[in-house]
Amino acid sequence: MDTLLQQIINAISLGAIYSLFALGYAMVFSILGVLNLAHSAVFMLGAFFGLIAIDRLGMPLWLAFPIAMLGAGIASVVLELLAFRPLRRRNAARISQLISSIGAAILLVNITQLLFMQFYNSTEAYLPRNLIPSEPIVIEALALRVSPVRMLIVLIALVLMMALHYLVTQTRTGQHMRAVAFDQRIAALLGINVNHIFIITFFLAGVLGGAAGMFYGVVFLNVTPFIGENVALIGLTAIVLGGMGSIQGAVLGGFLVASLQIFSIVIGGGSFRNAVVFLLLFVILLVRPQGLLGQPESTRA
């Protein structure tokens, strides 16, 4: 039982990272109806900006974290302006936008590789180990050892998720986002600036992805231009499991994937963690193609 509780805590902290990352995927898909496969590169940039702020500029973590989020958000907006908007203006097929995002991701990774070589003469770097107190919090009654960094990740992630939920459901901007998600043409006829909504959506997706990337770097300390590849398929799996375009589904999918990974490691070792996740994905697609919280395409808005 003690081991089970410990693994549940680990799964919650990892699930918070996956959920933030998957939310960025889900937001763009719900508005544009296309996957932004460059989101993994934005995730990587969040960790990279945080690394530069801490290691090169000497900033404390509390200041580097919002800088990483802001930098990733701006990078995501640039992606919208350069990789998506020109194709959308020409009424290009969505597959063209998908391919454009793949090319943008490769370009961002290559540029970051050059920056790593410039700053570190290597394609990897390490965050300082003393960013957050490493001494675990021990709960003797339950025989648990909780790392402060994992508690901080869960707390900040929950705040970001609640802030996003409030924005989407309780604000005028959120109403406009839902209207654009329902039908872009009708939203434009109602006087909504659709391009403005696209920019806001990409910025928020980048902020969430950057936060996830920063968390990932803080937990594992090692930052490379390729860390986005580690979570790209995981994020896609999370939104498919939860329901394409569903914000609640992205959160559920992130925690579900993290739980499956953690417990498959405990049961069968690390080599089986992704196999278990993708096996569940295959079953879900067979039984409920729209995902756990998704709606059939004919009624989804």
C-alpha positions as CSV (number, residue, x, y, z in Angstrom):
1,M,0.0,0.0,0.0
2,D,2.9,2.4,0.8
3,T,4.4,1.7,-2.6
4,L,1.0,2.3,-4.3
5,L,0.6,5.7,-2.6
6,Q,4.1,6.7,-3.6
7,Q,3.5,5.8,-7.2
8,I,0.2,7.6,-7.2
9,I,2.0,10.8,-6.2
10,N,4.6,10.3,-8.9
11,A,1.9,9.7,-11.5
12,I,0.0,12.9,-10.4
13,S,3.1,15.1,-10.8
14,L,4.0,13.6,-14.2
15,G,0.4,13.8,-15.3
16,A,0.4,17.5,-14.5
17,I,3.2,18.0,-17.0
18,Y,1.6,15.8,-19.7
19,S,-1.8,17.6,-19.2
20,L,-0.4,21.1,-19.6
21,F,1.4,19.9,-22.8
22,A,-1.7,18.2,-24.1
23,L,-3.9,21.3,-23.4
24,G,-1.8,23.2,-26.0
25,Y,-2.5,20.6,-28.6
26,A,-6.2,20.5,-27.7
27,M,-6.7,24.3,-27.8
28,V,-5.3,24.7,-31.3
29,F,-7.2,21.7,-32.6
30,S,-10.5,22.9,-31.1
31,I,-10.1,26.3,-32.8
32,L,-8.4,25.5,-36.1
33,G,-9.3,21.9,-36.5
34,V,-5.7,21.0,-37.3
35,L,-2.9,19.5,-35.1
36,N,0.1,21.8,-34.5
37,L,2.9,19.3,-34.5
38,A,5.4,22.1,-33.8
39,H,3.9,22.2,-30.3
40,S,6.6,19.8,-29.1
41,A,9.2,22.3,-30.3
42,V,7.5,25.0,-28.3
43,F,7.6,22.7,-25.3
44,M,11.4,22.4,-25.8
45,L,11.8,26.1,-26.1
46,G,10.1,26.6,-22.8
47,A,12.8,24.5,-21.1
48,F,15.5,26.2,-23.2
49,F,14.4,29.8,-22.3
50,G,14.2,28.7,-18.6
51,L,17.7,27.3,-18.9
52,I,19.2,30.5,-20.4
53,A,17.4,32.7,-17.9
54,I,18.8,30.6,-14.9
55,D,22.2,29.5,-16.2
56,R,23.2,32.5,-18.3
57,L,21.3,35.4,-16.9
58,G,21.5,34.3,-13.2
59,M,17.7,34.7,-12.6
60,P,16.0,32.8,-9.8
61,L,13.5,30.1,-10.7
62,W,10.4,32.3,-9.8
63,L,11.5,34.8,-12.4
64,A,12.8,32.4,-15.0
65,F,9.5,30.4,-15.0
66,P,7.3,33.3,-16.3
67,I,10.0,34.2,-18.8
68,A,10.0,30.7,-20.2
69,M,6.2,30.7,-20.5
70,L,6.2,34.1,-22.2
71,G,9.0,33.2,-24.6
72,A,7.2,30.0,-25.5
73,G,4.0,31.9,-26.0
74,I,5.6,34.4,-28.3
75,A,7.3,31.6,-30.3
76,S,3.9,29.9,-30.7
77,V,2.4,33.2,-32.1
78,V,5.3,33.4,-34.6
79,L,4.4,29.9,-35.7
80,E,0.8,31.0,-36.3
81,L,1.9,34.0,-38.3
82,L,4.5,32.2,-40.4
83,A,3.4,28.5,-40.7
84,F,-0.4,28.6,-40.5
85,R,-1.9,32.0,-41.5
86,P,-0.4,32.2,-45.0
87,L,-1.8,28.8,-45.8
88,R,-5.1,29.6,-44.2
89,R,-5.4,32.7,-46.3
90,R,-5.0,30.6,-49.4
91,N,-7.6,28.2,-48.2
92,A,-5.0,25.4,-48.2
93,A,-6.0,22.0,-47.1
94,R,-5.5,21.2,-43.4
95,I,-3.0,18.5,-44.3
96,S,-0.8,21.4,-45.8
97,Q,-1.0,23.2,-42.4
98,L,-0.1,19.9,-40.7
99,I,3.0,19.4,-42.9
100,S,3.9,23.1,-42.4
101,S,3.9,22.6,-38.6
102,I,6.3,19.6,-39.0
103,G,8.7,21.7,-41.0
104,A,8.5,24.5,-38.5
105,A,9.3,22.0,-35.7
106,I,12.4,20.7,-37.5
107,L,13.5,24.3,-38.1
108,L,13.1,25.3,-34.5
109,V,15.0,22.2,-33.2
110,N,17.9,22.9,-35.7
111,I,18.1,26.6,-34.6
112,T,18.1,25.5,-31.0
113,Q,20.9,23.1,-31.7
114,L,23.0,25.9,-33.1
115,L,22.3,28.0,-30.0
116,F,23.3,25.1,-27.7
117,M,26.6,24.7,-29.6
118,Q,27.1,28.5,-29.3
119,F,26.5,28.6,-25.5
120,Y,27.6,25.1,-24.3
121,N,29.6,23.6,-27.1
122,S,27.3,20.6,-26.8
123,T,23.7,19.7,-27.5
124,E,22.8,19.3,-23.9
125,A,23.0,21.3,-20.7
126,Y,22.0,20.9,-17.1
127,L,20.0,23.0,-14.7
128,P,21.4,23.6,-11.2
129,R,20.4,20.9,-8.7
130,N,19.8,23.5,-6.0
131,L,16.9,25.3,-7.8
132,I,14.4,23.8,-5.3
133,P,15.2,22.1,-2.0
134,S,15.9,18.5,-2.7
135,E,15.2,17.2,0.8
136,P,12.0,15.2,0.5
137,I,9.0,15.8,2.8
138,V,8.5,12.7,4.8
139,I,5.0,11.7,5.9
140,E,5.8,9.0,8.5
141,A,2.2,7.9,9.0
142,L,2.0,6.8,5.4
143,A,5.7,6.1,4.9
144,L,5.7,8.6,2.0
145,R,8.6,10.7,0.7
146,V,7.3,13.6,-1.4
147,S,9.8,15.8,-3.4
148,P,9.1,19.5,-3.0
149,V,9.5,20.0,-6.8
150,R,6.7,17.6,-7.5
151,M,4.4,19.4,-5.1
152,L,5.2,22.7,-6.7
153,I,4.6,21.3,-10.2
154,V,1.1,20.0,-9.3
155,L,0.2,23.2,-7.5
156,I,1.2,25.6,-10.3
157,A,-0.3,23.2,-13.0
158,L,-3.7,23.2,-11.2
159,V,-3.6,27.0,-11.0
160,L,-2.9,27.3,-14.7
161,M,-5.6,24.8,-15.6
162,M,-8.2,26.6,-13.4
163,A,-7.2,29.9,-14.9
164,L,-7.6,28.5,-18.4
165,H,-11.0,27.1,-17.5
166,Y,-12.2,30.4,-16.2
167,L,-10.9,32.2,-19.3
168,V,-12.7,29.9,-21.7
169,T,-16.0,29.6,-19.7
170,Q,-16.4,33.0,-18.0
171,T,-14.9,35.7,-20.1
172,R,-15.8,37.5,-23.3
173,T,-12.6,36.3,-25.0
174,G,-13.6,32.7,-24.0
175,Q,-17.0,33.2,-25.6
176,H,-15.4,34.4,-28.8
177,M,-13.0,31.4,-28.8
178,R,-16.0,29.0,-28.4
179,A,-17.8,30.8,-31.2
180,V,-14.8,30.5,-33.6
181,A,-14.5,26.8,-32.6
182,F,-18.1,26.3,-33.6
183,D,-17.9,28.0,-37.0
184,Q,-15.3,30.5,-38.1
185,R,-17.5,32.1,-40.8
186,I,-20.4,32.7,-38.5
187,A,-18.1,34.1,-35.9
188,A,-16.7,36.6,-38.4
189,L,-20.2,37.6,-39.4
190,L,-21.0,38.3,-35.8
191,G,-18.1,40.8,-35.7
192,I,-15.5,38.6,-34.0
193,N,-11.9,39.2,-35.1
194,V,-11.1,35.6,-36.0
195,N,-7.4,36.2,-36.6
196,H,-7.1,37.9,-33.2
197,I,-8.7,34.8,-31.6
198,F,-6.1,32.6,-33.5
199,I,-3.3,34.6,-32.0
200,I,-4.7,34.4,-28.5
201,T,-5.2,30.7,-28.9
202,F,-1.6,30.1,-30.1
203,F,-0.2,32.3,-27.4
204,L,-2.1,30.4,-24.6
205,A,-1.1,27.1,-26.1
206,G,2.5,28.2,-26.2
207,V,2.3,29.4,-22.6
208,L,1.0,26.1,-21.4
209,G,3.5,24.2,-23.5
210,G,6.4,26.3,-22.2
211,A,5.3,25.8,-18.6
212,A,5.3,22.0,-19.2
213,G,8.7,22.2,-20.8
214,M,10.1,24.2,-17.9
215,F,8.6,21.7,-15.4
216,Y,10.2,18.9,-17.4
217,G,13.5,20.5,-17.3
218,V,13.3,21.2,-13.5
219,V,12.3,17.6,-12.8
220,F,15.0,15.9,-15.0
221,L,17.5,18.8,-15.0
222,N,18.8,17.7,-18.4
223,V,17.8,20.0,-21.3
224,T,18.5,19.2,-25.0
225,P,16.9,20.4,-28.3
226,F,15.3,17.0,-28.5
227,I,13.3,16.7,-25.3
228,G,10.1,17.6,-27.2
229,E,10.4,14.3,-29.1
230,N,10.0,12.5,-25.7
231,V,6.5,13.9,-25.2
232,A,5.2,14.6,-28.7
233,L,3.5,11.2,-29.1
234,I,2.5,11.2,-25.4
235,G,0.6,14.5,-25.9
236,L,-1.1,13.2,-29.0
237,T,-2.1,10.0,-27.1
238,A,-3.5,12.1,-24.2
239,I,-5.8,14.2,-26.4
240,V,-6.9,11.2,-28.4
241,L,-7.7,9.3,-25.2
242,G,-9.5,12.2,-23.7
243,G,-11.2,13.4,-26.8
244,M,-9.9,15.5,-29.7
245,G,-10.5,19.2,-29.0
246,S,-11.7,18.7,-25.5
247,I,-9.9,20.7,-22.8
248,Q,-11.2,18.5,-20.0
249,G,-10.3,15.4,-22.1
250,A,-6.7,16.7,-22.5
251,V,-6.3,17.0,-18.7
252,L,-7.9,13.5,-18.2
253,G,-5.8,12.0,-20.9
254,G,-2.5,13.5,-19.5
255,F,-3.1,12.0,-16.1
256,L,-4.3,8.7,-17.5
257,V,-1.2,8.3,-19.7
258,A,1.1,9.3,-16.8
259,S,-0.6,6.7,-14.5
260,L,-0.3,4.0,-17.1
261,Q,3.4,4.7,-17.6
262,I,4.2,4.8,-13.9
263,F,2.4,1.6,-13.0
264,S,3.6,-0.3,-16.0
265,I,7.2,0.6,-14.9
266,V,6.4,-0.8,-11.4
267,I,4.9,-4.0,-12.8
268,G,7.0,-4.8,-15.9
269,G,9.9,-2.4,-16.1
270,G,10.5,0.8,-18.1
271,S,10.7,-1.0,-21.5
272,F,7.0,-1.7,-21.4
273,R,5.7,1.8,-20.4
274,N,4.9,3.1,-23.9
275,A,3.6,-0.3,-25.1
276,V,0.9,-0.3,-22.4
277,V,-0.1,3.3,-23.2
278,F,-0.4,2.7,-27.0
279,L,-2.2,-0.6,-26.4
280,L,-4.9,1.3,-24.4
281,L,-5.0,3.9,-27.2
282,F,-5.7,1.2,-29.7
283,V,-8.5,-0.3,-27.6
284,I,-10.1,3.1,-27.0
285,L,-10.1,3.9,-30.7
286,L,-11.8,0.7,-31.4
287,V,-14.5,1.1,-28.7
288,R,-14.9,4.9,-28.6
289,P,-13.2,6.6,-31.5
290,Q,-14.1,10.1,-30.3
291,G,-12.2,9.5,-27.0
292,L,-13.4,9.3,-23.4
293,L,-14.9,12.8,-23.2
294,G,-15.2,13.6,-26.8
295,Q,-18.3,13.9,-28.9
296,P,-19.1,12.4,-32.3
297,E,-17.9,14.6,-35.1
298,S,-21.5,15.4,-36.2
299,T,-22.2,17.1,-32.9
300,R,-18.8,18.3,-31.7
301,A,-18.4,22.0,-31.4
